[in-house]
Amino acid sequence: MPSSIPAPTDQVLPADTESVTSATWMKDLTVITLIASLWFCTLLGMRPLSNPDEGRYTEIPREMAVSGDFVTPRLNGVKYFEKPPLVYWLSALTFQQFGVSEFTARLWGALFSIFGVLMTYAAGRALYGRGTGIWAAISLSTTLLYYVLSQIILLDMAVAVTMSGALFAFIVAMREPAGKKRFGLFMAMYVFMALATLSKGLIGIAIPGAVIFFWILLLNRWKALWPFYPIVGTIVLLAIAAPWHILAAQANHDFLSFYFYHEHWLRFTTRIHGRFEPWWYFLPVFVGGLFPWIFFTSRAARLNLPGGWKNRQKHATAWFLVIWTVFIILFFSKSQSKLVPYILPVFPACAILLGRYLSEVWQGRSDVKCRAGSTAFAVTALLLAIAAFVVPEPKHQPELSAYLPILRITVGVSLLIGSGVTVLGLRRNNPRLMIGAVTATTALFLVAANFGGGSFDKASTIRFAKILKPIVKPDDRVYCVGFYGQDLPVYLNRLVSVVQSWGELTFGIESEPEMSSKRFFMRETFAEDWNKPGDAYALVRRSSFERWFGDLNLSYEIMDKSERFVLIRKTDPSPQ
């Protein structure tokens, strides 16, 4: 709809007077796609896979691609039903066509991130105008947590983007009269909810449904809800989300109890997964994750919510975005299982509120200020620059020590210059210079940090996989002793045996004990298997090396060792 025409649920600020045409839509989408593709994809292949998450979420689709079984996900050969399969499917198909690498493993996280930016632009433009859409895309792309999670392999980006798609489709649909456009938007909502369910379970339906319910309840929008096509929509949702659940239940008798009870109910209500944090855990995560735009949220709130709750009917769309953000933070704060990525779905909503504000700043609206936020950013950037220069060289981390001089220059200098340019903008009272400096400085900071990200990971086994892969034959035995290196099967392109460190593999091992007993060992049976005829190799933590290979009196030779791991090969016992 033209941005000059007031929206039925909000007072649209007169920042954007250009008519919305298909030409400008296509131009913007093309430019944003190209820039976002470069931004999110260029550095994907630079770092080794990190453990445990990147190793796990690469190995599952690798095995799926090899076996052709797209119904039962497996991790190191055993059933793994902790998460649904959408991202596994996409990665497995990619591996079949282009092979397994760090780039292809991380590709779908980046592609979902790009789609999330495009979707946020489209929703921002539809709700508040072109300027809002563009700045919503910029702010989301440079938000710390969104960018970081776009560069690693997790399922959270997929569920965040699909969940946001459902909520965006709903709020845009609510502004349309009954007809084809409203119907299409509501069908998109149901499709996104189904995809979110296939990304990470029933929260893909529960969270969007709850946000919509509370918005309708609190703003008394019941009459405006109709028509929302619940019968057709439910059929569409079930047609997409139900088949895998049915097939998985048919192929695995223990799927339903583990997946719905253990992974949904117990994860939310108990501490069984060992991820308990205090109730306020997500508050600092939100503040830090929204860097650098957190400094501008108070001004953005004033712009989007004038008059506060009393004027909620005039600014219903903005309140929808606020309810979206608050509900998700409260929902996961109530959960007994807490991890940083859980609140990722709030950032597209925040990006539109910020985008509306930043658009006004950029276009020079005199009563929209950004001095306080810019000052806070300048001070923070200066402190981070000082920290980058004075941080001591770490002991026992040669990879990080080698990178540290580059880190000091790239991160420190970019933050120092950015702080200075922001101060210059403050002195000249130039809002564009201030906001431009914040954006450019954050982009440089994120790229510089990404370059060195792999130096902080001491859990990768790639060093030892490179030694083993040229020499290990298909019938040779490879063990992870006392731990499970999730990335080792990926880099070796084969399954490995695991000794007394089952963890999340326990369900799959116990589900198929006859098959699992050939590759999963307790301490008592490991020595016997090690001494069997044939070549054998083991990777063990350095801290527990003597407990395993000294106390068991096994014959071996050390092939390589690092600060964290020791790689050994079986040798023939010395003659008595």
N, C-alpha and C positions, 0 to 999 in steps of 0.2 A: 504494500500500500504506500502511496506517496508520503514521504516523511513530513510534508507540510500540513497534512491532515491530522488533527488530534486523534490519538488512539482512544477507543471507547473505555478503557480501564485506567488510563494514565494521562496526565498532562505532559505532552511531549514538548521539550524545550526547543526554542527556535534556532537550534544550532545547525540544522541540516536543511537547506532549502532546495537542494538538487532533486529533481524528480527521479524516482526509481524506474529505471528502464532495464530491459533485458541486456542491453549493451554494457551498462556499467556493472550489472551483476556478473556477467561473463568475464569482463575485464578483471574485476576484483578477485573472483574465484580463481582465475588463471594465475594471476600474480601471486596471490597468497599460497596457492598450491606449489608453485615453483620455489618461492622463498622458504616455505615451511619444509619442503622436501630436502633442500640443501641444509637447512637448520637442524632438522632432526635426524637425517640419514648419513651425513658426511662422515661422522666419527664412529659409526656403529661397530666397525670391525677392528678398531684400534686396540682394544683391551681383551685379555683372555677372559673366559667365562669365570664368574665369581661363584663361590660356594656359600651356602648350599643352593640358593634359589635358581641361579642361572643354569647350573649344572642339571638340576632336577627338571626344569621346564624346557630344557633342550633334549634331554635323554628320553623323556616320555614320547614326544613326537618322532624322535629318531627311531625308536623301536616300533612305533605305529607305522612309519614309512617302510620299514624293513619287512614287518610281518603282514601288512595290509589289513590288520584288524583295527578298524576304526570304532569299534563298540567298547572294547575293554581296554582302557589305558593301563599300561604297565611301566613300572620303574625298576630298572635293573632286572627285568624278567618276571616281576611279581605284580599282582593286581594293585592298582593305585586309584582309589575312588574318592580321594579327598576333594577333588575339584572336577567340574564338568568339562567337556572336551572341545569347546569351540576353538580356543587358541591352539590346542594340540592339533586339531584337524588342519587349520590353516598352515601351521608350521610344517606338519608332515607333508602336505601337498607341495609346499615350497622346497622341502628337502628332496623330495622325489624328482623335482625338476632341476634344481640348481645345486644340490649337495648340501652338506652340513658345514657351516662355518660360523664364526662369531657374527658376521654380517647377516647371514640368512636367519640365524637363530634370533637375533634382535629385531629383525625387519618388521615383524607384525606389531610389536610394541610401538615402533616409530610410525607405522602406517595408521594405527589407531590414533596416535597423537595428532597426526596431520589431519585426519578426519575430524577429530575433536575440535581443532582450531577452525576448520572450515565451517563446521556446524555452529560453533559459537559466533563466528562472523555472521552467518546467515540468520541465526536467531536474534542477535543483537541488532542487525539491520532491520529485520522485520518488526521488531518491537519498538526501536527508538531511532532508527535512521542509519544512514551509511557511515557517518563518522563513528557512531557507537560500535557498529560492527567491526570496522577496521581496528579501532583501538582495543576492543575486546579481544580480537585475534592477537594483537601485539602483546597485550598484557598477559594473556594466557600462555603464549609461547615463551615468555621470559620469566614466568613465575617459577621460583626455585624448585619446588617439589614436583611440579608438572614436568619440567624439563628433565630433572634427574630420573624420574620414573619412566620417561620416554626412552632412556638410553640403556635400560636394563630389562632383563626378561622376567616379567611378572604378569600375572593375570589381571592385576588391578586396573591397568590402563584400559583394557578392553571393557571391563564392567563399568568403569567410570564413564567412558564415552557412550556406551550403549544406554546406560541409565540416564545420562544427561540428555541423550537423544530423545528418550521417551518423555522426559519432563519438558524439554523445549518444544517438542511436537504438540504436547498438550496445551501449553500456555499460548502458543501461536494459534492453535485451533480454536481456542476459546474466544479469540478476537474475530473469528470468521462467522458469517451467517450460515445457516444450513445450506448445504450444497456440495458439489464435488470437491472443492478445496478443503472444506472442513472434514469431509469424509476421508479424504486422502491423508490429512494430517493425523486424524485419530487412528487410521490404520497403521501409519508410521509409528505412532506411539505403541501400539500393540506389538508390532514387529520388533521394535527396540527392546521392549520388555522381555520378549521371548529370547532375543539374542543375549541380553544381560543375564537371563536365567541360565543359558548355555555357557556363559562366561564364568559365573561364580555362584550359581545356585539360586535359591528362592528369594534372596534379597533383591534380585533383579525385578521381581514383581512387588515384593513387600515394601521396599523403600519408596519407589515412585508412587505406588498406591497410597502410602501413608502421607507423603508430602501433598499429593493432590487432595486427599480427604481433609487434612487439617486446613489447607488453604480455603477449600470450599466451606468448611464448617466455620472457621473464624471470620471469613468475610461474607458469609451467607450468600454463596453463589450457586445455590442448588438449582434455581430456575435456568441460569445461564449454562448449566452443564449439558442440558438436553439440546439436541441429540448427541450422544457420545458412542452410539452403536455398540453396546456391550455384547450382544449375541454374536454378531459377525466378528467383532474384535476378539472375543474369547476363542472362537473357532480358529482364527488366524494364529493367535498366540499358541494354542495347543498344537496346531498342525506343525509349528516350527519347533517348539520346545519339548513336546511329549515323546516323539518317536525314539530318541536316543534313550530316554529314561526307561521306556518299555523294553527296548531291545537289550539294554544292559541288565535289567531285572530278569529277563528271560534267559540270558546267557550266564548269569551269576546269581545263585540263590541267596547269597548274603549281601547283595548290593543294596537293597532298600533299607535294611536295618542300619547298615554302616553309614550310608550316604545321608539319609534323612535324620536319623536319630543321633549318631555319633558326630557327624560333620556339620549338622545344622543346629540341632537343639542343644547338645552338650557343649559345643563350641561357644555358643552364646551365653548359656546359663551357668557353666561350671568352669573351673580352672584346669580341666583335664589336659589342655594343650600347652600348659605352662607358659602362657603369654599374658598373665595378669599384670595390670598396671593400675595406678590410682585413678580415681574418677576424672581428675583434671588433666590426664595425660595428653589428650588431643588439643588442649588449649595452646601450649607452647608449640606443638606440631603445626597447628594452623598458623600461628603468628610467624614462625620461622619459614614454613612452607610457602607463605604468600609473599616472601621477600622478593623484590623490593617494594611491591605495591602495598604492603601492609601499612606503610607510612602515610598512605593517602586514603585509607578507608574511612576515617572520621569525616573528612570533607566529602567523600563520595556518598556517605550515608546522609549527610545534610542535603545534598543535591537531590538524591533519589527519594528521600522520605521526609519531605518538608511537612511540618505539622505533626509528625510522628503517627502514633496509632489512631489518633482521632481522625486523621485524613486518609485512612487506609483505603477507603473506597475510591478515592481519586488516584491513588497510586497502587492499585491492586497488583499490577505486574511486578513492580519493585518488591512488594511484600511477598509475592510468590517466591522470588529469588532469595529473599531473606529467610523465609520459612524453610525452603529447600536447604539452605546452608545450616541453619540452626538445628533442624531436625536430624540431619545426618550426623552432626557432631554429637548431639545428645544420644542418639541411637547407639553409636559405637562406644560412647562413654559408659553407657549402661552395660555393654557387653563385658563378659569376664575374659574375653580374648581380645587383645589390643595389639595392633601393629601399625606402624607409621602410614603405610599406603591406604589404609581403610578409608580415610576421609578425602581421598583424591576426588571423588565426585562433586565436592563442594566448589572446586576451583572454576569450572566453567560458569557457574552462577555468579560467583564473585567477579569474574572477568567482565561480565556484561554490566554489572553495577559500576565497576571501575572504568570500563570502556565508555560509558555514558559521561562520566565525570571527566575523564581525560580528553574526550572529544571536545567538551566545552572549554577546557583549559587551552587546548591546542588552537581552537578557533578564536581565542582572545576574549571570551566573555568576561567583562570587567568585574562582575560580582562573584566569580568562581576563582578561588585562590588556591595556590599550591606551594606557598612559601614554607609552611610548617613541615609538610612532608618532604620537600626538597632539602630543607635544613637537616632534618633527621637522617635522610639518606646520605648527605654529604659527611656528616659526623661519623656515621656507621662505616661508610666506605673508607674514611681516613683511618679509623681504628683497625679495620680489617687489613688495610695496606701495611700499617705498622706491625701488626701481628705476623703478616707474611714475611716481613724483613727480619724480624727478631726471633722467630720460632727456632729453637735449637735443632741442630742436626740429630736425627734419631739414631740411637744405637741399635745395632743388630738388624738394620733394615737397609741393606745395600741398594735395593732397587729405588726406594724412596730417597735415599741420600743422593743417588745419582741424578734424580729428577729435581731435587730441591732447588738448585741454582736457577733452573728454568722456571720453576714454580714461583720463586721470589720475584723474578723479573716480570713474567707474564701477568700473574695475579696482582702482585704488589704495585707494579707500575700502572696497570690499567685502572686499579681502584684509586690510586693516588691522582692520576690525571682526571678520572671521572669526578672525584670529589672536588678538584680544583675547578673544573668546567661548571659543575653545579653551583659552586660558590660564585663564579663569574655571572651566571644567570641570575642569582639572587641579587647581586650588586646592581646589575643592569635592570632588574625587575622584568626579566624576559622569560615568560612562562614556557615558550617553546624551547628555549635553550636549557632550561631546568629539566623538563620532561625528556627532551632528546638526550641529555647527558645521562639521566637515570637509565633510560632504555639501552643506550649504547654501552655504558659501563657494565650493566648487568649481563649483556650479551657477551662481552669480552671476558668477563669473570667466569661465566658458565663454560665457555669454550676452553679457557685455560685450565679450569678445574677438571674438565672432562679429559683433557690430554693426559693428566697425571693420575686419573682415577685408578688405573690398574696398579699403580705403585703402592697403594695402600692395602692391597689384598694379599695376605700371606697364606691364604688357604687354597690357592689354585694348585692343581697338580700337573699343569701343562708341561712344566720342565721335565718331569719324570715320564710323562706320556710320550714325549719326543724321543726319549731314550728307548722306551719299550717298543713303540710301534714298529720300527724296522726289524726287530729281532723276534718278536713274539709270534709263534705259530698258532693256528686255530686250536690245536689240541693242548696247548700249554695252559697252565693254571696261573691266574693273576688274582692276588688277594689284596683287599684292604683290611688291615689287621687293627682291631680296636677302634676303628672309625670307618665311615663310608665317604669316600671322596666322590661327590655327586658328578663332577665333571670328568672323572677318569674314564668311564664307559664311553662318553661322547668322543673324547680325543683318541681313544683306542679303537673306536667303532666296534665294540664288542662288550658283552656282559662281563662282570667281574664277580669274584667270590668275596663274601663279607664275613668277617670273624667278630662275633660278639659285639656288634654295634648295629642293632636292627632299627630302633627308633620308629620312624614312620613306615618302615617296610614291614613291621610286625604283622599287620592285618593280612597283607598279601602272602607272607610266609606261612602263617597259620592257616590261611585259606586253602593252600595247595601244598601240604607238608611233604608229600612224596617227591614232588619236583624240587621243592625248595631245599630239601636236605642235602642235595648234591652240591649246592653252592653257598649255603649259609651254615656257619659252624659256631659252636661254642668252644671255649678254650680246650675242653677235654678231648674234642674230636679233631681239632685243627692240626695237632702234631701228627696224628695218624695220616691225615690227608696230605700234609706237607711231604711226608716221607714216601708217598706212593711213587711208583716209577713215572718218569717224564719230567720235563722242565717246569719249574715253578718260580714265580716272582712275587714279591710282596712289598707293599708300601705301608709303612708304619710310622706313627708319630715318634719323633725323636725322644720325647719325654717318657714314653712307655716302651722304648725299644728293648731295654734289658729285661723288663718284666716278661716280655713275650719271647724273645729269642735267646736270652741268656738263661732264664729260669727253665725253659722247656728243653734246653740242650739240643737245639736244632742245628743242623749243618747249613752254613750260608756263607756268602761273601757280599760285602757292601759294594754296590755299583755306583751310588751317588748319594749325597745327603745335602740338605739345606738346613736353615735355622729351625725349620718346623718338621721336616720329614726325612726318613731314611728309606732308600730303595735297595732291596737286597735280592739276591738270586740264590736258589738252592744249589748246593754242591753235594757231591758224594761224600758220605761219612768217611772220616779218616779210618784206615784199617786199625783194628785193635792189636 
